[in-house]
């Protein structure tokens, strides 16, 4: 993920504190690599948005339609953990829809960190290394 894109994603998540922000990432996925080229926020309509997220159905349809119209490919879903946790929660696992990668934004520190995950066939989480350039890992 390019540094300006990462900074904008973190800034958007910080702007929604103390609530969790959520949305989708679009870009390219090939040869075991994910290249995020952009993101779209989706309104969080969870009953307790400070500790959970749930996509607003109408907003999700709008974002999906917009991605299709602009020929963008979904590469992952993201949400923020305002408390700074870097690992998927039990609720994250239960809500997993088995599509794309799963990104957690930690907006709690000055740097704003991103963590990406995938799941095995046994539904175990595994970390996906993030890079801003071939030699710089983010997580």
N, CA, C and O atoms as a GROMACS GRO file, in nm:
protein
  556
    1UNK      N    1   0.085  -0.117   0.000
    1UNK     CA    2   0.000   0.000   0.000
    1UNK      C    3   0.090   0.123   0.000
    1UNK      O    4   0.185   0.130   0.078
    2UNK      N    5   0.060   0.216  -0.085
    2UNK     CA    6   0.138   0.339  -0.091
    2UNK      C    7   0.118   0.421   0.036
    2UNK      O    8   0.008   0.425   0.092
    3UNK      N    9   0.223   0.487   0.079
    3UNK     CA   10   0.219   0.562   0.204
    3UNK      C   11   0.107   0.668   0.207
    3UNK      O   12   0.038   0.678   0.309
    4UNK      N   13   0.086   0.746   0.100
    4UNK     CA   14  -0.025   0.845   0.105
    4UNK      C   15  -0.162   0.778   0.124
    4UNK      O   16  -0.248   0.832   0.193
    5UNK      N   17  -0.182   0.664   0.063
    5UNK     CA   18  -0.308   0.592   0.078
    5UNK      C   19  -0.324   0.542   0.222
    5UNK      O   20  -0.431   0.553   0.281
    6UNK      N   21  -0.217   0.486   0.277
    6UNK     CA   22  -0.220   0.439   0.416
    6UNK      C   23  -0.251   0.556   0.510
    6UNK      O   24  -0.332   0.542   0.601
    7UNK      N   25  -0.186   0.669   0.488
    7UNK     CA   26  -0.207   0.785   0.574
    7UNK      C   27  -0.352   0.834   0.566
    7UNK      O   28  -0.410   0.873   0.667
    8UNK      N   29  -0.410   0.832   0.446
    8UNK     CA   30  -0.549   0.876   0.430
    8UNK      C   31  -0.645   0.778   0.499
    8UNK      O   32  -0.741   0.820   0.562
    9UNK      N   33  -0.619   0.648   0.486
    9UNK     CA   34  -0.704   0.549   0.551
    9UNK      C   35  -0.699   0.567   0.703
    9UNK      O   36  -0.804   0.566   0.768
   10UNK      N   37  -0.581   0.582   0.758
   10UNK     CA   38  -0.567   0.602   0.903
   10UNK      C   39  -0.637   0.732   0.944
   10UNK      O   40  -0.706   0.735   1.046
   11UNK      N   41  -0.619   0.839   0.866
   11UNK     CA   42  -0.682   0.967   0.899
   11UNK      C   43  -0.834   0.955   0.900
   11UNK      O   44  -0.900   1.010   0.988
   12UNK      N   45  -0.890   0.884   0.804
   12UNK     CA   46  -1.036   0.865   0.799
   12UNK      C   47  -1.085   0.784   0.920
   12UNK      O   48  -1.192   0.812   0.974
   13UNK      N   49  -1.006   0.685   0.961
   13UNK     CA   50  -1.044   0.606   1.080
   13UNK      C   51  -1.033   0.691   1.206
   13UNK      O   52  -1.119   0.681   1.294
   14UNK      N   53  -0.930   0.773   1.216
   14UNK     CA   54  -0.916   0.862   1.332
   14UNK      C   55  -1.032   0.961   1.339
   14UNK      O   56  -1.079   0.993   1.448
   15UNK      N   57  -1.076   1.009   1.225
   15UNK     CA   58  -1.185   1.108   1.221
   15UNK      C   59  -1.316   1.050   1.276
   15UNK      O   60  -1.405   1.125   1.315
   16UNK      N   61  -1.326   0.918   1.278
   16UNK     CA   62  -1.449   0.854   1.325
   16UNK      C   63  -1.440   0.805   1.470
   16UNK      O   64  -1.536   0.748   1.521
   17UNK      N   65  -1.326   0.828   1.534
   17UNK     CA   66  -1.311   0.790   1.675
   17UNK      C   67  -1.416   0.862   1.759
   17UNK      O   68  -1.444   0.978   1.729
   18UNK      N   69  -1.474   0.803   1.859
   18UNK     CA   70  -1.435   0.678   1.924
   18UNK      C   71  -1.499   0.554   1.860
   18UNK      O   72  -1.495   0.446   1.919
   19UNK      N   73  -1.558   0.569   1.743
   19UNK     CA   74  -1.627   0.458   1.678
   19UNK      C   75  -1.536   0.385   1.581
   19UNK      O   76  -1.436   0.439   1.534
   20UNK      N   77  -1.572   0.261   1.553
   20UNK     CA   78  -1.501   0.184   1.452
   20UNK      C   79  -1.544   0.232   1.314
   20UNK      O   80  -1.662   0.251   1.287
   21UNK      N   81  -1.446   0.253   1.228
   21UNK     CA   82  -1.470   0.283   1.088
   21UNK      C   83  -1.461   0.151   1.012
   21UNK      O   84  -1.393   0.059   1.056
   22UNK      N   85  -1.528   0.143   0.898
   22UNK     CA   86  -1.522   0.020   0.820
   22UNK      C   87  -1.541   0.051   0.672
   22UNK      O   88  -1.590   0.157   0.635
   23UNK      N   89  -1.501  -0.046   0.589
   23UNK     CA   90  -1.515  -0.028   0.446
   23UNK      C   91  -1.442  -0.134   0.368
   23UNK      O   92  -1.410  -0.242   0.419
   24UNK      N   93  -1.416  -0.103   0.242
   24UNK     CA   94  -1.353  -0.198   0.150
   24UNK      C   95  -1.228  -0.138   0.088
   24UNK      O   96  -1.213  -0.016   0.077
   25UNK      N   97  -1.139  -0.227   0.048
   25UNK     CA   98  -1.017  -0.189  -0.024
   25UNK      C   99  -1.028  -0.246  -0.164
   25UNK      O  100  -1.073  -0.359  -0.183
   26UNK      N  101  -0.986  -0.169  -0.262
   26UNK     CA  102  -0.986  -0.220  -0.399
   26UNK      C  103  -0.846  -0.206  -0.457
   26UNK      O  104  -0.766  -0.123  -0.413
   27UNK      N  105  -0.818  -0.288  -0.557
   27UNK     CA  106  -0.686  -0.289  -0.620
   27UNK      C  107  -0.665  -0.415  -0.699
   27UNK      O  108  -0.753  -0.457  -0.774
   28UNK      N  109  -0.547  -0.476  -0.682
   28UNK     CA  110  -0.509  -0.596  -0.757
   28UNK      C  111  -0.463  -0.704  -0.660
   28UNK      O  112  -0.400  -0.675  -0.559
   29UNK      N  113  -0.495  -0.828  -0.693
   29UNK     CA  114  -0.446  -0.942  -0.617
   29UNK      C  115  -0.399  -1.047  -0.717
   29UNK      O  116  -0.477  -1.095  -0.799
   30UNK      N  117  -0.271  -1.082  -0.709
   30UNK     CA  118  -0.215  -1.183  -0.798
   30UNK      C  119  -0.086  -1.236  -0.739
   30UNK      O  120  -0.013  -1.165  -0.670
   31UNK      N  121  -0.059  -1.364  -0.766
   31UNK     CA  122   0.066  -1.426  -0.724
   31UNK      C  123   0.092  -1.411  -0.575
   31UNK      O  124   0.206  -1.392  -0.533
   32UNK      N  125  -0.013  -1.420  -0.494
   32UNK     CA  126   0.003  -1.411  -0.350
   32UNK      C  127   0.027  -1.270  -0.298
   32UNK      O  128   0.055  -1.252  -0.180
   33UNK      N  129   0.018  -1.171  -0.384
   33UNK     CA  130   0.039  -1.031  -0.345
   33UNK      C  131  -0.093  -0.955  -0.356
   33UNK      O  132  -0.174  -0.979  -0.446
   34UNK      N  133  -0.112  -0.864  -0.264
   34UNK     CA  134  -0.228  -0.775  -0.268
   34UNK      C  135  -0.176  -0.633  -0.281
   34UNK      O  136  -0.094  -0.589  -0.201
   35UNK      N  137  -0.225  -0.563  -0.381
   35UNK     CA  138  -0.186  -0.424  -0.400
   35UNK      C  139  -0.311  -0.337  -0.387
   35UNK      O  140  -0.392  -0.328  -0.480
   36UNK      N  141  -0.326  -0.273  -0.271
   36UNK     CA  142  -0.440  -0.184  -0.250
   36UNK      C  143  -0.414  -0.054  -0.322
   36UNK      O  144  -0.309   0.008  -0.306
   37UNK      N  145  -0.512  -0.011  -0.402
   37UNK     CA  146  -0.500   0.113  -0.478
   37UNK      C  147  -0.593   0.221  -0.426
   37UNK      O  148  -0.580   0.338  -0.463
   38UNK      N  149  -0.687   0.182  -0.341
   38UNK     CA  150  -0.781   0.278  -0.287
   38UNK      C  151  -0.876   0.210  -0.190
   38UNK      O  152  -0.872   0.088  -0.172
   39UNK      N  153  -0.961   0.290  -0.129
   39UNK     CA  154  -1.059   0.237  -0.034
   39UNK      C  155  -1.185   0.320  -0.040
   39UNK      O  156  -1.185   0.435  -0.086
   40UNK      N  157  -1.291   0.260   0.008
   40UNK     CA  158  -1.419   0.330   0.025
   40UNK      C  159  -1.471   0.299   0.163
   40UNK      O  160  -1.477   0.183   0.205
   41UNK      N  161  -1.510   0.401   0.234
   41UNK     CA  162  -1.574   0.384   0.363
   41UNK      C  163  -1.717   0.336   0.343
   41UNK      O  164  -1.783   0.372   0.245
   42UNK      N  165  -1.765   0.254   0.437
   42UNK     CA  166  -1.904   0.213   0.441
   42UNK      C  167  -1.954   0.250   0.580
   42UNK      O  168  -1.887   0.223   0.679
   43UNK      N  169  -2.071   0.312   0.587
   43UNK     CA  170  -2.125   0.354   0.717
   43UNK      C  171  -2.137   0.235   0.812
   43UNK      O  172  -2.182   0.127   0.775
   44UNK      N  173  -2.096   0.258   0.936
   44UNK     CA  174  -2.105   0.158   1.041
   44UNK      C  175  -2.239   0.175   1.113
   44UNK      O  176  -2.264   0.279   1.174
   45UNK      N  177  -2.324   0.073   1.106
   45UNK     CA  178  -2.455   0.080   1.170
   45UNK      C  179  -2.468  -0.021   1.284
   45UNK      O  180  -2.578  -0.061   1.320
   46UNK      N  181  -2.354  -0.061   1.342
   46UNK     CA  182  -2.358  -0.154   1.455
   46UNK      C  183  -2.430  -0.090   1.572
   46UNK      O  184  -2.428   0.032   1.588
   47UNK      N  185  -2.494  -0.171   1.654
   47UNK     CA  186  -2.563  -0.122   1.773
   47UNK      C  187  -2.466  -0.056   1.871
   47UNK      O  188  -2.503   0.039   1.940
   48UNK      N  189  -2.343  -0.104   1.877
   48UNK     CA  190  -2.237  -0.048   1.962
   48UNK      C  191  -2.116  -0.016   1.876
   48UNK      O  192  -2.017  -0.089   1.878
   49UNK      N  193  -2.121   0.093   1.799
   49UNK     CA  194  -2.015   0.121   1.701
   49UNK      C  195  -1.878   0.151   1.762
   49UNK      O  196  -1.778   0.155   1.691
   50UNK      N  197  -1.873   0.173   1.894
   50UNK     CA  198  -1.743   0.195   1.959
   50UNK      C  199  -1.666   0.064   1.976
   50UNK      O  200  -1.546   0.066   2.003
   51UNK      N  201  -1.735  -0.049   1.961
   51UNK     CA  202  -1.667  -0.177   1.980
   51UNK      C  203  -1.705  -0.282   1.876
   51UNK      O  204  -1.668  -0.399   1.890
   52UNK      N  205  -1.777  -0.242   1.772
   52UNK     CA  206  -1.818  -0.337   1.668
   52UNK      C  207  -1.846  -0.261   1.539
   52UNK      O  208  -1.860  -0.139   1.538
   53UNK      N  209  -1.853  -0.337   1.431
   53UNK     CA  210  -1.892  -0.274   1.305
   53UNK      C  211  -1.990  -0.364   1.231
   53UNK      O  212  -1.989  -0.486   1.245
   54UNK      N  213  -2.073  -0.299   1.153
   54UNK     CA  214  -2.168  -0.366   1.065
   54UNK      C  215  -2.194  -0.272   0.949
   54UNK      O  216  -2.231  -0.156   0.969
   55UNK      N  217  -2.176  -0.322   0.828
   55UNK     CA  218  -2.198  -0.239   0.709
   55UNK      C  219  -2.344  -0.197   0.699
   55UNK      O  220  -2.434  -0.279   0.718
   56UNK      N  221  -2.367  -0.070   0.669
   56UNK     CA  222  -2.500  -0.024   0.632
   56UNK      C  223  -2.533  -0.088   0.497
   56UNK      O  224  -2.458  -0.067   0.401
   57UNK      N  225  -2.641  -0.165   0.485
   57UNK     CA  226  -2.670  -0.236   0.360
   57UNK      C  227  -2.680  -0.146   0.238
   57UNK      O  228  -2.625  -0.179   0.133
   58UNK      N  229  -2.747  -0.032   0.249
   58UNK     CA  230  -2.762   0.058   0.136
   58UNK      C  231  -2.628   0.119   0.095
   58UNK      O  232  -2.599   0.132  -0.024
   59UNK      N  233  -2.547   0.155   0.193
   59UNK     CA  234  -2.416   0.212   0.164
   59UNK      C  235  -2.325   0.107   0.101
   59UNK      O  236  -2.249   0.138   0.009
   60UNK      N  237  -2.332  -0.017   0.149
   60UNK     CA  238  -2.252  -0.126   0.093
   60UNK      C  239  -2.289  -0.149  -0.053
   60UNK      O  240  -2.201  -0.168  -0.136
   61UNK      N  241  -2.418  -0.149  -0.085
   61UNK     CA  242  -2.462  -0.165  -0.224
   61UNK      C  243  -2.409  -0.050  -0.310
   61UNK      O  244  -2.362  -0.072  -0.421
   62UNK      N  245  -2.416   0.072  -0.258
   62UNK     CA  246  -2.365   0.187  -0.333
   62UNK      C  247  -2.217   0.173  -0.360
   62UNK      O  248  -2.173   0.197  -0.472
   63UNK      N  249  -2.138   0.134  -0.259
   63UNK     CA  250  -1.993   0.119  -0.275
   63UNK      C  251  -1.963   0.007  -0.374
   63UNK      O  252  -1.877   0.023  -0.461
   64UNK      N  253  -2.033  -0.106  -0.363
   64UNK     CA  254  -2.012  -0.218  -0.455
   64UNK      C  255  -2.043  -0.176  -0.599
   64UNK      O  256  -1.965  -0.204  -0.690
   65UNK      N  257  -2.156  -0.109  -0.618
   65UNK     CA  258  -2.193  -0.062  -0.752
   65UNK      C  259  -2.087   0.034  -0.806
   65UNK      O  260  -2.050   0.025  -0.923
   66UNK      N  261  -2.040   0.125  -0.724
   66UNK     CA  262  -1.938   0.221  -0.765
   66UNK      C  263  -1.808   0.151  -0.805
   66UNK      O  264  -1.744   0.190  -0.903
   67UNK      N  265  -1.769   0.048  -0.730
   67UNK     CA  266  -1.648  -0.028  -0.767
   67UNK      C  267  -1.667  -0.095  -0.902
   67UNK      O  268  -1.577  -0.092  -0.986
   68UNK      N  269  -1.782  -0.156  -0.922
   68UNK     CA  270  -1.808  -0.223  -1.049
   68UNK      C  271  -1.810  -0.124  -1.165
   68UNK      O  272  -1.750  -0.149  -1.270
   69UNK      N  273  -1.876  -0.012  -1.146
   69UNK     CA  274  -1.886   0.091  -1.250
   69UNK      C  275  -1.748   0.142  -1.290
   69UNK      O  276  -1.724   0.171  -1.407
   70UNK      N  277  -1.658   0.154  -1.192
   70UNK     CA  278  -1.523   0.204  -1.218
   70UNK      C  279  -1.420   0.094  -1.239
   70UNK      O  280  -1.300   0.119  -1.239
   71UNK      N  281  -1.469  -0.030  -1.259
   71UNK     CA  282  -1.385  -0.146  -1.288
   71UNK      C  283  -1.275  -0.166  -1.183
   71UNK      O  284  -1.158  -0.189  -1.216
   72UNK      N  285  -1.315  -0.157  -1.059
   72UNK     CA  286  -1.224  -0.180  -0.947
   72UNK      C  287  -1.251  -0.317  -0.888
   72UNK      O  288  -1.366  -0.360  -0.878
   73UNK      N  289  -1.146  -0.386  -0.849
   73UNK     CA  290  -1.159  -0.519  -0.791
   73UNK      C  291  -1.145  -0.514  -0.640
   73UNK      O  292  -1.054  -0.451  -0.587
   74UNK      N  293  -1.236  -0.578  -0.572
   74UNK     CA  294  -1.232  -0.589  -0.426
   74UNK      C  295  -1.112  -0.675  -0.387
   74UNK      O  296  -1.099  -0.788  -0.435
   75UNK      N  297  -1.026  -0.623  -0.298
   75UNK     CA  298  -0.913  -0.702  -0.249
   75UNK      C  299  -0.922  -0.724  -0.098
   75UNK      O  300  -0.846  -0.804  -0.043
   76UNK      N  301  -1.011  -0.654  -0.030
   76UNK     CA  302  -1.022  -0.676   0.113
   76UNK      C  303  -1.125  -0.586   0.179
   76UNK      O  304  -1.181  -0.495   0.119
   77UNK      N  305  -1.147  -0.618   0.306
   77UNK     CA  306  -1.235  -0.540   0.393
   77UNK      C  307  -1.151  -0.485   0.505
   77UNK      O  308  -1.053  -0.548   0.545
   78UNK      N  309  -1.187  -0.369   0.558
   78UNK     CA  310  -1.114  -0.314   0.671
   78UNK      C  311  -1.210  -0.262   0.776
   78UNK      O  312  -1.326  -0.230   0.747
   79UNK      N  313  -1.160  -0.255   0.896
   79UNK     CA  314  -1.226  -0.180   1.003
   79UNK      C  315  -1.120  -0.141   1.104
   79UNK      O  316  -1.012  -0.198   1.108
   80UNK      N  317  -1.153  -0.044   1.184
   80UNK     CA  318  -1.056   0.004   1.283
   80UNK      C  319  -1.085  -0.057   1.419
   80UNK      O  320  -1.198  -0.095   1.451
   81UNK      N  321  -0.980  -0.067   1.497
   81UNK     CA  322  -0.990  -0.107   1.637
   81UNK      C  323  -0.946   0.014   1.720
   81UNK      O  324  -0.826   0.030   1.744
   82UNK      N  325  -1.039   0.098   1.763
   82UNK     CA  326  -1.003   0.218   1.838
   82UNK      C  327  -0.918   0.192   1.962
   82UNK      O  328  -0.842   0.279   2.005
   83UNK      N  329  -0.930   0.073   2.019
   83UNK     CA  330  -0.851   0.040   2.139
   83UNK      C  331  -0.707   0.007   2.106
   83UNK      O  332  -0.624  -0.003   2.197
   84UNK      N  333  -0.675  -0.010   1.979
   84UNK     CA  334  -0.538  -0.038   1.939
   84UNK      C  335  -0.507  -0.185   1.921
   84UNK      O  336  -0.391  -0.218   1.893
   85UNK      N  337  -0.601  -0.275   1.935
   85UNK     CA  338  -0.574  -0.417   1.916
   85UNK      C  339  -0.539  -0.445   1.770
   85UNK      O  340  -0.605  -0.394   1.678
   86UNK      N  341  -0.437  -0.524   1.750
   86UNK     CA  342  -0.394  -0.554   1.613
   86UNK      C  343  -0.449  -0.686   1.561
   86UNK      O  344  -0.434  -0.715   1.442
   87UNK      N  345  -0.511  -0.766   1.646
   87UNK     CA  346  -0.556  -0.900   1.607
   87UNK      C  347  -0.708  -0.903   1.586
   87UNK      O  348  -0.782  -0.832   1.653
   88UNK      N  349  -0.753  -0.987   1.493
   88UNK     CA  350  -0.897  -1.003   1.475
   88UNK      C  351  -0.961  -1.057   1.603
   88UNK      O  352  -0.905  -1.145   1.669
   89UNK      N  353  -1.076  -1.004   1.635
   89UNK     CA  354  -1.150  -1.048   1.754
   89UNK      C  355  -1.234  -1.172   1.720
   89UNK      O  356  -1.242  -1.214   1.605
   90UNK      N  357  -1.296  -1.227   1.823
   90UNK     CA  358  -1.387  -1.340   1.801
   90UNK      C  359  -1.502  -1.296   1.709
   90UNK      O  360  -1.539  -1.369   1.617
   91UNK      N  361  -1.556  -1.177   1.733
   91UNK     CA  362  -1.665  -1.126   1.648
   91UNK      C  363  -1.618  -1.107   1.504
   91UNK      O  364  -1.695  -1.130   1.411
   92UNK      N  365  -1.493  -1.066   1.486
   92UNK     CA  366  -1.439  -1.053   1.350
   92UNK      C  367  -1.442  -1.188   1.280
   92UNK      O  368  -1.481  -1.198   1.164
   93UNK      N  369  -1.400  -1.292   1.351
   93UNK     CA  370  -1.401  -1.426   1.294
   93UNK      C  371  -1.540  -1.476   1.262
   93UNK      O  372  -1.562  -1.540   1.159
   94UNK      N  373  -1.635  -1.446   1.349
   94UNK     CA  374  -1.773  -1.489   1.328
   94UNK      C  375  -1.837  -1.415   1.211
   94UNK      O  376  -1.925  -1.469   1.144
   95UNK      N  377  -1.793  -1.291   1.185
   95UNK     CA  378  -1.851  -1.212   1.077
   95UNK      C  379  -1.779  -1.228   0.943
   95UNK      O  380  -1.822  -1.171   0.843
   96UNK      N  381  -1.671  -1.304   0.942
   96UNK     CA  382  -1.592  -1.323   0.821
   96UNK      C  383  -1.677  -1.382   0.710
   96UNK      O  384  -1.748  -1.481   0.731
   97UNK      N  385  -1.671  -1.322   0.590
   97UNK     CA  386  -1.753  -1.372   0.480
   97UNK      C  387  -1.672  -1.451   0.377
   97UNK      O  388  -1.723  -1.482   0.269
   98UNK      N  389  -1.547  -1.482   0.410
   98UNK     CA  390  -1.462  -1.566   0.326
   98UNK      C  391  -1.440  -1.507   0.188
   98UNK      O  392  -1.449  -1.577   0.087
   99UNK      N  393  -1.411  -1.378   0.184
   99UNK     CA  394  -1.381  -1.312   0.058
   99UNK      C  395  -1.272  -1.209   0.080
   99UNK      O  396  -1.282  -1.126   0.171
  100UNK      N  397  -1.170  -1.212   0.000
  100UNK     CA  398  -1.064  -1.112   0.010
  100UNK      C  399  -0.985  -1.121   0.138
  100UNK      O  400  -0.994  -1.219   0.212
  101UNK      N  401  -0.908  -1.019   0.163
  101UNK     CA  402  -0.827  -1.010   0.284
  101UNK      C  403  -0.902  -0.929   0.389
  101UNK      O  404  -1.005  -0.868   0.361
  102UNK      N  405  -0.848  -0.930   0.510
  102UNK     CA  406  -0.915  -0.866   0.624
  102UNK      C  407  -0.814  -0.774   0.690
  102UNK      O  408  -0.712  -0.822   0.740
  103UNK      N  409  -0.838  -0.645   0.692
  103UNK     CA  410  -0.742  -0.547   0.741
  103UNK      C  411  -0.794  -0.480   0.867
  103UNK      O  412  -0.912  -0.446   0.877
  104UNK      N  413  -0.706  -0.462   0.962
  104UNK     CA  414  -0.738  -0.391   1.085
  104UNK      C  415  -0.652  -0.265   1.091
  104UNK      O  416  -0.530  -0.271   1.074
  105UNK      N  417  -0.717  -0.153   1.114
  105UNK     CA  418  -0.649  -0.024   1.127
  105UNK      C  419  -0.641   0.009   1.275
  105UNK      O  420  -0.742   0.010   1.345
  106UNK      N  421  -0.520   0.038   1.322
  106UNK     CA  422  -0.499   0.081   1.460
  106UNK      C  423  -0.472   0.231   1.457
  106UNK      O  424  -0.359   0.272   1.431
  107UNK      N  425  -0.574   0.312   1.483
  107UNK     CA  426  -0.556   0.458   1.480
  107UNK      C  427  -0.509   0.516   1.613
  107UNK      O  428  -0.505   0.638   1.629
  108UNK      N  429  -0.474   0.430   1.710
  108UNK     CA  430  -0.451   0.477   1.847
  108UNK      C  431  -0.316   0.543   1.870
  108UNK      O  432  -0.302   0.620   1.964
  109UNK      N  433  -0.217   0.515   1.786
  109UNK     CA  434  -0.087   0.578   1.809
  109UNK      C  435  -0.058   0.681   1.701
  109UNK      O  436  -0.138   0.699   1.609
  110UNK      N  437   0.052   0.748   1.712
  110UNK     CA  438   0.086   0.853   1.618
  110UNK      C  439   0.108   0.805   1.477
  110UNK      O  440   0.079   0.876   1.381
  111UNK      N  441   0.160   0.683   1.462
  111UNK     CA  442   0.193   0.632   1.330
  111UNK      C  443   0.069   0.580   1.257
  111UNK      O  444   0.060   0.590   1.134
  112UNK      N  445  -0.026   0.524   1.331
  112UNK     CA  446  -0.139   0.460   1.266
  112UNK      C  447  -0.090   0.337   1.193
  112UNK      O  448  -0.020   0.348   1.093
  113UNK      N  449  -0.124   0.220   1.241
  113UNK     CA  450  -0.070   0.097   1.186
  113UNK      C  451  -0.180   0.016   1.117
  113UNK      O  452  -0.297   0.023   1.155
  114UNK      N  453  -0.139  -0.060   1.017
  114UNK     CA  454  -0.229  -0.149   0.945
  114UNK      C  455  -0.181  -0.292   0.962
  114UNK      O  456  -0.061  -0.319   0.965
  115UNK      N  457  -0.276  -0.383   0.973
  115UNK     CA  458  -0.247  -0.524   0.982
  115UNK      C  459  -0.344  -0.597   0.890
  115UNK      O  460  -0.464  -0.575   0.897
  116UNK      N  461  -0.290  -0.683   0.805
  116UNK     CA  462  -0.375  -0.757   0.710
  116UNK      C  463  -0.370  -0.906   0.742
  116UNK      O  464  -0.267  -0.959   0.785
  117UNK      N  465  -0.484  -0.971   0.721
  117UNK     CA  466  -0.497  -1.113   0.753
  117UNK      C  467  -0.573  -1.185   0.643
  117UNK      O  468  -0.653  -1.127   0.569
  118UNK      N  469  -0.545  -1.313   0.634
  118UNK     CA  470  -0.621  -1.406   0.554
  118UNK      C  471  -0.662  -1.520   0.645
  118UNK      O  472  -0.629  -1.521   0.763
  119UNK      N  473  -0.734  -1.616   0.589
  119UNK     CA  474  -0.775  -1.733   0.670
  119UNK      C  475  -0.744  -1.861   0.595
  119UNK      O  476  -0.756  -1.869   0.473
  120UNK      N  477  -0.704  -1.961   0.671
  120UNK     CA  478  -0.677  -2.092   0.614
  120UNK      C  479  -0.809  -2.166   0.596
  120UNK      O  480  -0.915  -2.119   0.636
  121UNK      N  481  -0.799  -2.283   0.534
  121UNK     CA  482  -0.918  -2.367   0.516
  121UNK      C  483  -0.977  -2.408   0.651
  121UNK      O  484  -1.097  -2.434   0.662
  122UNK      N  485  -0.892  -2.413   0.755
  122UNK     CA  486  -0.939  -2.446   0.890
  122UNK      C  487  -0.990  -2.323   0.966
  122UNK      O  488  -1.023  -2.332   1.084
  123UNK      N  489  -0.996  -2.210   0.898
  123UNK     CA  490  -1.046  -2.084   0.953
  123UNK      C  491  -0.952  -2.022   1.056
  123UNK      O  492  -0.996  -1.943   1.140
  124UNK      N  493  -0.823  -2.057   1.050
  124UNK     CA  494  -0.723  -1.993   1.133
  124UNK      C  495  -0.674  -1.866   1.063
  124UNK      O  496  -0.658  -1.864   0.941
  125UNK      N  497  -0.652  -1.761   1.139
  125UNK     CA  498  -0.600  -1.636   1.082
  125UNK      C  499  -0.450  -1.650   1.056
  125UNK      O  500  -0.379  -1.716   1.131
  126UNK      N  501  -0.402  -1.587   0.949
  126UNK     CA  502  -0.259  -1.574   0.925
  126UNK      C  503  -0.232  -1.431   0.879
  126UNK      O  504  -0.314  -1.370   0.810
  127UNK      N  505  -0.117  -1.379   0.918
  127UNK     CA  506  -0.080  -1.242   0.884
  127UNK      C  507  -0.034  -1.234   0.739
  127UNK      O  508   0.035  -1.323   0.690
  128UNK      N  509  -0.072  -1.127   0.672
  128UNK     CA  510  -0.025  -1.098   0.537
  128UNK      C  511   0.070  -0.979   0.550
  128UNK      O  512   0.029  -0.873   0.595
  129UNK      N  513   0.196  -0.996   0.511
  129UNK     CA  514   0.290  -0.883   0.522
  129UNK      C  515   0.247  -0.767   0.432
  129UNK      O  516   0.204  -0.788   0.318
  130UNK      N  517   0.259  -0.646   0.483
  130UNK     CA  518   0.227  -0.527   0.406
  130UNK      C  519   0.356  -0.454   0.372
  130UNK      O  520   0.449  -0.449   0.453
  131UNK      N  521   0.361  -0.399   0.254
  131UNK     CA  522   0.481  -0.326   0.214
  131UNK      C  523   0.441  -0.198   0.144
  131UNK      O  524   0.346  -0.195   0.066
  132UNK      N  525   0.515  -0.090   0.173
  132UNK     CA  526   0.496   0.036   0.100
  132UNK      C  527   0.591   0.040  -0.019
  132UNK      O  528   0.566   0.110  -0.118
  133UNK      N  529   0.698  -0.034  -0.008
  133UNK     CA  530   0.792  -0.052  -0.118
  133UNK      C  531   0.849  -0.190  -0.098
  133UNK      O  532   0.822  -0.252   0.005
  134UNK      N  533   0.926  -0.243  -0.193
  134UNK     CA  534   0.975  -0.380  -0.178
  134UNK      C  535   1.053  -0.406  -0.049
  134UNK      O  536   1.068  -0.522  -0.010
  135UNK      N  537   1.103  -0.303   0.019
  135UNK     CA  538   1.186  -0.329   0.136
  135UNK      C  539   1.128  -0.279   0.268
  135UNK      O  540   1.194  -0.291   0.372
  136UNK      N  541   1.007  -0.224   0.269
  136UNK     CA  542   0.952  -0.166   0.392
  136UNK      C  543   0.824  -0.238   0.430
  136UNK      O  544   0.723  -0.228   0.359
  137UNK      N  545   0.826  -0.311   0.541
  137UNK     CA  546   0.705  -0.378   0.591
  137UNK      C  547   0.636  -0.289   0.691
  137UNK      O  548   0.701  -0.216   0.766
  138UNK      N  549   0.503  -0.296   0.691
  138UNK     CA  550   0.423  -0.212   0.780
  138UNK      C  551   0.373  -0.289   0.901
  138UNK      O  552   0.328  -0.226   0.996
  139UNK      N  553   0.378  -0.415   0.902
  139UNK     CA  554   0.318  -0.484   1.013
  139UNK      C  555   0.400  -0.597   1.054
  139UNK      O  556   0.365  -0.668   1.148
   0.00000   0.00000   0.00000
